[in-house]
Every structure is written in structure tokens, then in C-alpha cells.
Amino acid sequence: MASDQHLRKVGRFWDERTTTPLPNRVRWWQSPRIIAHVNGIVCGEKLPGINQGAIRLVQSMFPGRTFHRGISIGCGQAAKELGLVRQGLVDHFDLFELSAERARLAMNNFAEAGLSDRVSISSEDFFKLNVKDRYDFVHWDNSLHHMFDCDEAVAKTYALLESGGCFFMNDYVGKSRFQWSDRELSYINAFRNSLPDECYLTSDGQMMGKEVARPSLKSMVATDPSEAADSESILPSLRRRLRNPRIVTTGGTIYHTGLNDILANIAEASPVLGQALKMDSILNDSGVFQYAVCVHAAR
Ligand SMILES: C[S@@+](CC[C@H](N)C(=O)[O-])C[C@H]1O[C@@H](n2cnc3c(N)ncnc32)[C@H](O)[C@@H]1O
């Protein structure tokens, strides 16, 4: 179980990230072309909009279904959960979010949409509460990799799911604490070294470093102790706990780590981005990936 001190630090980190958001297009999820690429892998159609491929997959596995009660841990500002309610896929969500500021904004977002009665939110640690309620939709979106014990998180939430309910995960499942393997680093750096210098220029004329290295564990824990704390355990845990879950790996070695920060210097329509996505797909197909979607009907 995570210490209270670590949990408080996580909450503070995400409070601050909310008040000082990332600049534009420095991460893959800020690129409509990469989002469409990921959706194409998940559902076969390059749909616009974050997660729309995964939602299409849920709809194909649960045709015509509306889930009555969903649970989501690490919801952030709950944009994704609000989207699912608006799209008519889920009626009501119980949300858990450690950052008080994000929890407040999540509530506001539902209120502004006129949907306050469709949500409850808690900033307490889900793992310390003895939640006994039953759900027909378990939602993990880019938060499972922030859990300190991912197997416990999968097991505890899967146990809350009614038979016939949906376990949904869309998350980073790569190396814990971003400790990339030598093989991953060789692909990432071969790609980065092939790019022209202008891709590395900052807005004030400096050059960013080309070579990616493993971050130090000390710096990872000092910044956000929850970052990829136990992410390597996610896929083994899903396979063990859920029995034959539908898992689609969605790449990321190049579009996440290879393009980190420099994406801002590569236009959406650029052939360089096309090449990056091609290389990412080749790696994904050969079992080198960082992200995955899992949709599973509970027995
Ligand atoms: C990468 S953000 C993802 C937010 C949101 N799910 C999304 O996709 O936009 C991870 C979130 O998990 C929250 N978090 C981390 N550890 C948590 C925990 N043990 N319980 C609840 N929330 C947690 C953080 O505060 C942060 O808002």
C-alpha cells in the first residue's frame, strides 16, 4: 500500500499540473493525427477524437448496451467519463481522484454539462476504502499506470464488476518508471538521430537533446512518485485476473518516447510524422509497444 506521504505528493503534483498545463502539441495525445492512428489500430477506422476507437470496440462487444453504474479511479478532470455519459454509454459514474483541484474541476465539468446528478466524486484513496458497491462498468484510462500495485488495482476493481459488465482499460503498459530496454532505446534513438536538426529547436533558439536515456529513478520519484510506478505488471495482471481478455496493443515507442517534446516542431501533415507512425506500427506488430486497450466482458 502506498504511504500517505507519497499519496499527498501525487495529489499535489497533479494539482499543480492542472494550474500549469502542458504547452501545445508536446505529447502525442495533443496530436489529432496520432489520435486517429491509435483509433485505427483499435477499431480499424481512423476516427477523430481521443478514445473513439476504444469506445467503438466497447460498442461492438456490447451492442446497444448502456451501462448503469461505472467506477473510475484517477479520473483527472473527468473529461473521458463525461464523454462516456454524454455518448449514452454510461448512466452514472463514481469517481476517485487524489488531486483535490482535479476533483473540483471534474465536478464542475459535470455541472456545466447539466449532469451533476450522474456523478459522485471522492478524493480519498480508493484502496483504503472498503468499497462494496457493484458496478457494470470499470473504467481505467491512463491512470492504472499511476497505481503503486497494479495487480491489486486490477483485482480489486474486477471484483466489483457484475457478471456481464465491462472492464475497460486504455493505458500506458510499458516499462515501469520509464526504464526503457536497450532494444527500445536503440529504436527510439535511431529514429531521433534520423531527424533534421530543426526538429530539436526550442522556441528560444536552443537545441533539445537528441538522445533519449532512461530517467533516474530518483528524479522520477521526486517528480511524481506515481508515474509508471508498476506499469509493467498491468498486462500480466489482466491476463491472469480476467481470463482471456481482449487486449489490443497500440504502439507508442516512437509516437510517445521518440516524439516526446519534439512533436511541437513536426507539423500534423508532415511526412516525418507519417514515417514515425509507420515505424511505430512495425514495432507494435513485432511486440514492442507502450500502450494497450483492454475490453472484457466479466463472467
Ligand atoms: C495521467 S492522469 C490521467 C487523468 C485522466 N484519467 C485522463 O486520462 O485524463 C493520472 C491521474 O491519476 C490520479 N491519481 C494518481 N494516483 C491516484 C490514486 N491512487 N487514486 C486516485 N487518483 C490517482 C492523478 O491525480 C491524475 O489525475
Ligand as a Chemical Component Dictionary entry (heavy atoms), coordinates in Angstrom:
data_LIG
# 
_chem_comp.id                   LIG 
_chem_comp.type                 NON-POLYMER 
_chem_comp.pdbx_formal_charge   0 
_chem_comp.three_letter_code    LIG 
# 
loop_
_chem_comp_atom.comp_id 
_chem_comp_atom.atom_id 
_chem_comp_atom.alt_atom_id 
_chem_comp_atom.type_symbol 
_chem_comp_atom.charge 
_chem_comp_atom.model_Cartn_x 
_chem_comp_atom.model_Cartn_y 
_chem_comp_atom.model_Cartn_z 
_chem_comp_atom.pdbx_ordinal 
LIG C1  C1  C 0  -2.242 10.806 -16.235 1  
LIG S1  S1  S 1  -3.525 11.437 -15.231 2  
LIG C2  C2  C 0  -4.927 10.804 -16.106 3  
LIG C3  C3  C 0  -6.193 11.523 -15.813 4  
LIG C4  C4  C 0  -7.402 11.054 -16.612 5  
LIG N1  N1  N 0  -7.734 9.674  -16.365 6  
LIG C5  C5  C 0  -7.195 11.286 -18.085 7  
LIG O1  O1  O 0  -6.975 10.332 -18.826 8  
LIG O2  O2  O -1 -7.259 12.455 -18.499 9  
LIG C6  C6  C 0  -3.444 10.405 -13.802 10 
LIG C7  C7  C 0  -4.410 10.824 -12.709 11 
LIG O3  O3  O 0  -4.411 9.809  -11.700 12 
LIG C8  C8  C 0  -4.524 10.462 -10.447 13 
LIG N2  N2  N 0  -4.039 9.512  -9.432  14 
LIG C9  C9  C 0  -2.811 9.033  -9.279  15 
LIG N3  N3  N 0  -2.783 8.129  -8.274  16 
LIG C10 C10 C 0  -4.053 8.025  -7.803  17 
LIG C11 C11 C 0  -4.695 7.249  -6.793  18 
LIG N4  N4  N 0  -4.016 6.378  -6.036  19 
LIG N5  N5  N 0  -6.027 7.413  -6.594  20 
LIG C12 C12 C 0  -6.730 8.296  -7.356  21 
LIG N6  N6  N 0  -6.179 9.059  -8.307  22 
LIG C13 C13 C 0  -4.865 8.915  -8.548  23 
LIG C14 C14 C 0  -3.696 11.719 -10.596 24 
LIG O4  O4  O 0  -4.030 12.687 -9.626  25 
LIG C15 C15 C 0  -4.034 12.117 -12.025 26 
LIG O5  O5  O 0  -5.145 12.978 -12.061 27 
# 
loop_
_chem_comp_bond.comp_id 
_chem_comp_bond.atom_id_1 
_chem_comp_bond.atom_id_2 
_chem_comp_bond.value_order 
_chem_comp_bond.pdbx_ordinal 
LIG C1  S1  SING 1  
LIG S1  C2  SING 2  
LIG S1  C6  SING 3  
LIG C2  C3  SING 4  
LIG C3  C4  SING 5  
LIG C4  N1  SING 6  
LIG C4  C5  SING 7  
LIG C5  O1  DOUB 8  
LIG C5  O2  SING 9  
LIG C6  C7  SING 10 
LIG C7  O3  SING 11 
LIG C7  C15 SING 12 
LIG O3  C8  SING 13 
LIG C8  N2  SING 14 
LIG C8  C14 SING 15 
LIG N2  C9  SING 16 
LIG N2  C13 SING 17 
LIG C9  N3  DOUB 18 
LIG N3  C10 SING 19 
LIG C10 C11 SING 20 
LIG C10 C13 DOUB 21 
LIG C11 N4  SING 22 
LIG C11 N5  DOUB 23 
LIG N5  C12 SING 24 
LIG C12 N6  DOUB 25 
LIG N6  C13 SING 26 
LIG C14 O4  SING 27 
LIG C14 C15 SING 28 
LIG C15 O5  SING 29 
# 
